Amino acid sequence: MIYDIYAVGNTLRSIRNKYGYTQNDMAESLDVSYIHYSQIEQGRHRMSLELMLKIVTKYGVDPNTLFGIESREKRENKEMSVLEDKLQMLKPNDREYAMSTCLIFIEGLEARKEVV
């Protein structure tokens, strides 16, 4: 796993906004300096393991979420949901065409697997 400082910063910003906190409020709640917290949120500094544990415990954040890691299943479900939404927005004839085209494509992939 790669520590993505920008993903961590974005997650911290989301948590902070959820609670209506300023960066200073968040820094105080985590017992770190405003400057240190601000730099972590901006992706300029990494957080310590101790600070990560405080965030996970205090705000009930899953560590994977904190680091911007989505489970594969969650990501696949989201992708399927987007695809279903797009298909539902099509006119019935266009939907039928799109679905048959996708099925032909999938069958081609399956046939390719058998050859390889």
Order of alpha helices (4+ residues) and beta strands (2+ residues): alpha-alpha-alpha-alpha-alpha-alpha-alpha
